[in-house]
Amino acid sequence: MYPRSSTGSNINTWMTMLPLHICIHTAMNMALTHINSPSVPTGTEMNRNESTGEPVTRRSELRATFAFQGERTVMTDRYYSAPLRFSRSFRPPGGGTELCVYTSDVSPGVLNGDHYHSEWELGEGTHVMLSSTSATRLHPTPSIPSSVNHHFRLGKGATLEYFPECVIPFKGSSSSLAVTFELDEQAILAYADIWSAGRIHRGEAFQFERYRSLTEIWQGKQLAVWDRFGLEPATDDPKHSASLLHYTHTAALWIIAPGLGTAELEQVRSALPPDGRMLAGASLLATGGIGVRILGMAAWELQEQCLQIWNTLRSQLLGKETLVFRK
């Protein structure tokens, strides 16, 4: 195990929100393994992924709790272990009640056997705008698959706008991504999930071993979204996939808010890109939310499109100006 570091020098001076409890560990649950070997060495005791039961060589965690205090959203508790960390936190222009938070990964990315896990608690009436500073880079996994899990709980009337950077499975990677949202009554969620078929500019399209993703959104005890995607290019030829066609990037935008209906759906459809470089569609969810699917050829185009679509409803749902993430 690595030694624990002193937290005193790591607290960013811009964190003025009180009360704030910070616990920062550089220690990681690790078990040594030969990364380039085809299997885990005999006799090595491995940690396990709680979701899949698969072994992991490194577990990194990030947790945050938010509350509404003094007429604004504040972060009341946070914890992270390397390489995950909080990059910055600030108030958007205009002096609103919301809080913008960026997370980052200070390592090259999600490596062989890595398991990343985050927990987010948004208290009643809070409003958090969340993003990441870089793409989720899923590196080759020659011996042990990697995984990323995020769990969000939104209290009554809480709002979460979650627009992370793209997920990129590298050549030779076998990875999974799971995101779960639990929403209390009157909670609002806007979540954009952007995915690339690999490092396209390096000619690595669809050269990963396996990729699995699952998005679950619960409104109380009712399941609003259960969205699962899986691909093994060696056996599932992407060129013959009805879900991808000739495209290399996908986006899913989920909007959950009270009172969404056909009028709001038409607003969203009016913001969809015309057929061509991107292919898009939108529909109502059984619980009243809106789901949007987009296929494209570049992550940045899908990100901009998702923000543009969300901004068609943001003003009337939140009474806020256009959302722009500045990084």
N, C-alpha and C positions, 0 to 999 in steps of 0.2 A: 504494500500500500504506500501511496505517496503521503508525506507528512501534511498535516493541515496547515493552511496559511493563516496568518493574522488577518482578521477582517477589517481592522481599523484603517489600513491604508488603501483598502479597496472600495470604500464607500464613496460614490461619486458626490462631489460637492453640490451638484444640481438637484440632488434628492432632498427637497425641503419639506416633504410631506410627513406629518406626524400624526399619530404614533407610527413608527416604522421599525419593525424587527427584521434584521438582516442576518442570514446565516449563509456564509459562502464557504464551500469546501472545495479544495482541489483534489481531495481524495476520491478515488473511484474504486468501485467494486471490480477487481480485475483478477483473472486467473490466466497464467501464462500459457501460451500455446504457440506452436510454430505456424506462423501465419501462412506460409507457402506450402505447408504440408497438406495432403489430401484429407486428413482426418485429425481429430484431436488426439494428442499423445495419450497412450494408455496410462491410467492412474492419475490423470489431471482432474482435479475437482472443479467443475464448471458451475457458474451461476446460470440461472434459467430465466428466460423471458416469461413473465407472468401470464401473458396473453396466449402464447403459442406453445410454451413448454420447451422451446428450443434453447440450446446453450448459448451464452453470450460471454464475450471476453471483457467487455467494458460496458458499464451502465452509467449514463449521465442523466441527471434529473434537473428539472426546473419547475418551481412552484411559485404562484403568486396569488394574493388575496386582495380584493378591492372593496372599498366601502364608500358610501356617500357621506362626507363630513364637511361642514362649513360651506355648504352649497356647491360642492364640487366633488368629483371622483378622486380618491387618493388610494395609493397602494399602501396597505397597512402591514403586509408581510410578504417577504420574498425569500427564496432559497434557490441556489443553483450549484451544480458541480460541473467542473470542466469536462468537455469543452463547451457546453452550453453556457450562455450568460445573457444578462440584460445589457443591451448596448446603450440605450438611452431612453429617457422618459421626459416628456415635455407637454406643455399646453399648446394647442393649436392657436393660430392668430384669432383675435376676436374676443378672447377672455371667456370662453364657454365653460361649461361644467365638465366636459369630457377630458380624458387623459389619453395621450398617444404614447404607445410603448413599442420599441423595437427590440427584437431578440437577435442573437448572433451565435455562430458556431466558430470558435477560434481555431479549430483544427481544419485539415484539408477537406473534411466531410465525414459522412457516415462510413466507417471502415468495417473490415471483416469482423463479424461477431458483435458489432456495436448494437446497443439498445438505448435509444433516446426516449425519455418519458417526461411529459409535462402535465401539470395540473393547474387549472385556472378556476378561481372562485370569484364571481362577480356578484357582490351584494345587491340588495334591493335598491333600485333607482340609479345604479352606476352606469357609466357610459365609457367604454374602452375602445380605442382604435388601435388595432394590433397588426404588426407586419414583421418581416424579417429583413436583415440587411443583405442577405445573399441567398442563392438557390440552395435547396436541399440536395446535396451532391451524394449520390449513392455509389460508393466506390466498389471495385471488384471484391467478391467474397469467395476466395478459393477454398475455404474450409467450413465456415460457419455463416449462415445468412444473417443479415442485419435487419433491424426493425425500428420504426418510429411510431410513437403513440402519443396522441394529444387528447386530453379530457377537459371539457369545459362545463361549468355549471353556472347558469344565469338565474339570479334571483328575480323576484317579482319586479316587473318594469325595467329590468336591466337591458342594456343595449351593447352588442358586440359587433364591431365591423372588423372582420378578419380577412386580410388580403396578403397572404404570405407570398414569397417569391416562388418560382417554378421548382417542381420536383424533377430531378434528372437522374435516371438510372444509367450508370456507366457500363461500358463493355465488361462482361464477365460478372455482373452483380446479380445477386439474388436477394431481394428485399421486399419489405412490406410496410405499408403506411396505414394507420387506423386513426380516425378522428371521430370523437363522440361529443355531442352537445346535449345537455339536459336543460330545458327551458321551463321556468315557472310561468305563470299566467302574465300576460301583457309584455313578456320579454320580446326583444327584437334582435334578429340575427341576419347579417349579410356575410356570407362566406364564399370566397372564390378559390377553387382548387385547380391549379394550372399544372399540366404534366407535359413533359417532353419525352420523345422516344429515344433520347440519348444525346450525346454531344454531336449534334447534327453537323456543325461546322468542321468537325474532325472526321466525318464520314462514318460515325458510329451508330447510325440509325438502327434501332431494333437489334442491337448486338448484346443486350443483357441476357442473363440466363432466365430470370423469372422476376415478375413484378406483380404484387397484389396490393389492392387498396380497398378500404371500407370506410364509408361515411355513414354515421348514424345520427339522426336528429330526433330527439324526443321532446314532445310538448306535454309536460306532465307525464302521465303513464301511456300516452298515445304516441306510437311511432309515426313520425311525419316523413322521414326519409331513411331509406335503407339502400345505399348505393354501393354496389360492389363491382370491382373491375379487376381482371387478371389476365396476364398474357405471358406465354412462354414462346418466344419467337421461333425456337427450334422445331416446335411441334404445331404451333398456331401461326400459320403464315399471315403476317400483317397485311400482305398485299391482297389477301382474299377475305379480310375482315370487314364485315358490314358495319361495324362500329367505328372504323377508322378511315375506310376508303383509301385514298392516296395521301392523306394528311399525316403529319408527324407530331402534332401537338393537339392537346385537348384541354377544354376548360369546362368546369361545372360551377355555376353560380346559384347558390341557394339563398332565397330571401324569405324569412319568416317574420311576420308581423300581424298584429290584430287587424281584421277588417280587409285584408287583401282579397280582391275579387276580379271580375272580368274587366272592369275599367282600368285597374292597375296593370293587368296582364296586357291590355292593348297598348298602354304606355310603354311597357317593356318591349313588346314586339316592334313598336315604331322605332326603337333604338337599336334593333338588331342590324348587323351588317348585311348588305346585299350579297346574294350568292356570288361566289367567285373565289377570291383568295381565302375567304372564310365561309364556313357553312354553319348556320345557327338556327335554333328553334327554342321556343319557350312554352310552358304549359302550367296550369294550376295544379297544385298538390291537393291531395284528398283533404288535408287539414286546412286548406286555404292559403298556403304559401305559394311561392312561385319558384319553379326550377328552370334554369337556362342551360342549354348545351351548346358548345361552340367547338368546331374543328378548325384548325389553322396550320400555319407553317412557321410561326415564330411566337415565342413566349411573350415578348413585349407587346405584340399586337393583341393577343388574347387578354393580357392584363389591362391594357388601356380600354378594351372593349367592355370588360367586366365592370370597371370603374364607371365608364360612361353609362352603362345600363343601370347600375345602382343609383347613380346620381339623378336619373330621371324620377326616382321615387323618394330620394333622401330628403328633399326639402319638405314635402308634404307629410312624410312619416316622422321626421325628427325636427323639422323647423330649422334645419342647418343648411349652410352653404355647400357648394360643391366640395366633395372629398378629394384631396390631393395628398399623396404620400411623398414627402421630400426626403431623399436619402443621400 
